[in-house]
Amino acid sequence: MQISVLICPVYINKNYLCVSESRKTKEMEQIDNLKELINQGDVDTAIKQLDQLLQDTSAKEEKDTLYYLRGNAYRKKGDWKQALDNYQYAIEINPDSPAAQARKMAIDILNFYNKDMFNQ
């Protein structure tokens, strides 16, 4: 019995799926660019790009990350409902997504704000 092994550069992402290193590098670069747009406050551009990427069927492995980032963009824009919805989409795809913690923190913030409104 002969066993053959294919050796090629691969990267194992957080979902334990093997993808080519060049494809992973391109996706990581896009995600880094989106994070930078959000950090710089250019959330409308980031949301447009995220919308396009989410419609792209080849970005399946990163959909939870894209929804998480879109949630961050909406949160930074002050649209809490959209932020919570996007965090929830990310959690449904990947329960271990950082969106779970982001969603919990957003709800805690909203609960705090609402309590203060009643104390005025």
C-alpha positions as a printed NumPy array, in Angstrom:
array([[  0.   ,   0.   ,   0.   ],
       [  1.413,   3.371,  -1.023],
       [  0.475,   6.594,   0.708],
       [  1.048,   9.828,  -1.089],
       [  1.17 ,  13.166,   0.629],
       [  0.463,  16.467,  -1.027],
       [  2.548,  19.246,   0.434],
       [  1.421,  22.783,  -0.221],
       [  1.315,  25.953,   1.84 ],
       [ -1.962,  26.059,   3.737],
       [ -3.357,  28.133,   6.52 ],
       [ -5.821,  26.775,   9.038],
       [ -8.325,  29.459,   9.9  ],
       [-10.395,  29.708,  13.072],
       [-12.967,  27.284,  11.664],
       [-10.241,  24.704,  11.058],
       [-10.714,  24.787,   7.317],
       [ -7.68 ,  24.62 ,   5.082],
       [ -7.407,  27.329,   2.457],
       [ -4.555,  28.345,   0.228],
       [ -2.147,  30.832,   1.741],
       [ -2.535,  33.302,  -1.126],
       [ -6.323,  33.335,  -0.812],
       [ -6.07 ,  33.68 ,   2.941],
       [ -3.641,  36.554,   2.581],
       [ -6.046,  38.375,   0.235],
       [ -8.981,  37.851,   2.626],
       [ -6.904,  38.942,   5.609],
       [ -5.796,  42.043,   3.736],
       [ -9.419,  42.924,   2.911],
       [-10.433,  42.409,   6.54 ],
       [ -7.511,  44.522,   7.773],
       [ -8.502,  47.298,   5.342],
       [-12.098,  47.162,   6.581],
       [-10.959,  47.333,  10.203],
       [ -8.858,  50.369,   9.35 ],
       [-11.808,  52.102,   7.651],
       [-13.951,  51.478,  10.726],
       [-11.219,  52.698,  13.084],
       [-10.776,  55.867,  11.023],
       [-14.513,  56.536,  11.192],
       [-15.234,  55.897,   7.515],
       [-18.036,  53.517,   8.453],
       [-20.257,  54.201,   5.445],
       [-17.519,  53.058,   3.057],
       [-16.795,  50.05 ,   5.265],
       [-20.485,  49.085,   5.341],
       [-20.741,  49.319,   1.532],
       [-17.681,  47.106,   1.1  ],
       [-18.936,  44.657,   3.718],
       [-22.319,  44.473,   1.967],
       [-20.543,  43.568,  -1.276],
       [-18.343,  40.957,   0.379],
       [-21.299,  39.378,   2.162],
       [-23.048,  38.926,  -1.193],
       [-19.952,  37.209,  -2.576],
       [-20.418,  33.446,  -2.231],
       [-16.661,  32.798,  -2.225],
       [-16.304,  34.493,   1.188],
       [-18.138,  31.711,   3.059],
       [-15.36 ,  31.003,   5.55 ],
       [-15.206,  34.613,   6.689],
       [-18.915,  35.491,   6.808],
       [-19.005,  35.517,  10.606],
       [-16.063,  37.942,  10.67 ],
       [-17.704,  40.132,   8.032],
       [-20.969,  40.291,   9.993],
       [-18.999,  41.063,  13.161],
       [-17.174,  43.914,  11.423],
       [-20.407,  45.238,   9.938],
       [-21.867,  45.169,  13.451],
       [-18.882,  47.191,  14.667],
       [-19.385,  49.699,  11.853],
       [-23.075,  50.139,  12.668],
       [-22.264,  50.44 ,  16.384],
       [-19.723,  53.156,  15.655],
       [-22.334,  54.885,  13.491],
       [-24.783,  54.755,  16.41 ],
       [-27.212,  52.325,  14.76 ],
       [-27.539,  49.919,  17.676],
       [-30.304,  47.791,  16.144],
       [-28.28 ,  47.044,  13.018],
       [-25.201,  46.408,  15.158],
       [-27.049,  43.874,  17.327],
       [-28.6  ,  42.198,  14.27 ],
       [-25.201,  41.787,  12.594],
       [-23.614,  40.47 ,  15.771],
       [-26.451,  37.937,  15.992],
       [-25.889,  36.801,  12.372],
       [-22.204,  36.264,  13.165],
       [-23.064,  34.274,  16.308],
       [-25.472,  32.047,  14.368],
       [-22.678,  31.189,  11.928],
       [-19.976,  30.811,  14.587],
       [-21.004,  30.742,  18.263],
       [-17.357,  31.342,  19.23 ],
       [-17.216,  34.573,  17.233],
       [-16.071,  37.719,  19.041],
       [-19.523,  38.997,  18.092],
       [-20.924,  37.126,  21.102],
       [-18.965,  39.302,  23.497],
       [-19.577,  42.439,  21.405],
       [-23.327,  41.786,  21.43 ],
       [-23.355,  41.259,  25.19 ],
       [-21.393,  44.483,  25.738],
       [-23.711,  46.42 ,  23.411],
       [-26.756,  45.162,  25.304],
       [-25.106,  46.104,  28.617],
       [-24.423,  49.61 ,  27.29 ],
       [-27.998,  50.002,  26.062],
       [-29.392,  48.766,  29.38 ],
       [-27.204,  51.26 ,  31.227],
       [-28.301,  54.146,  28.979],
       [-31.967,  53.251,  29.339],
       [-31.733,  53.128,  33.136],
       [-30.146,  56.574,  33.206],
       [-32.935,  57.969,  31.05 ],
       [-35.44 ,  57.008,  33.736],
       [-33.38 ,  58.711,  36.465],
       [-33.615,  62.189,  34.937]])
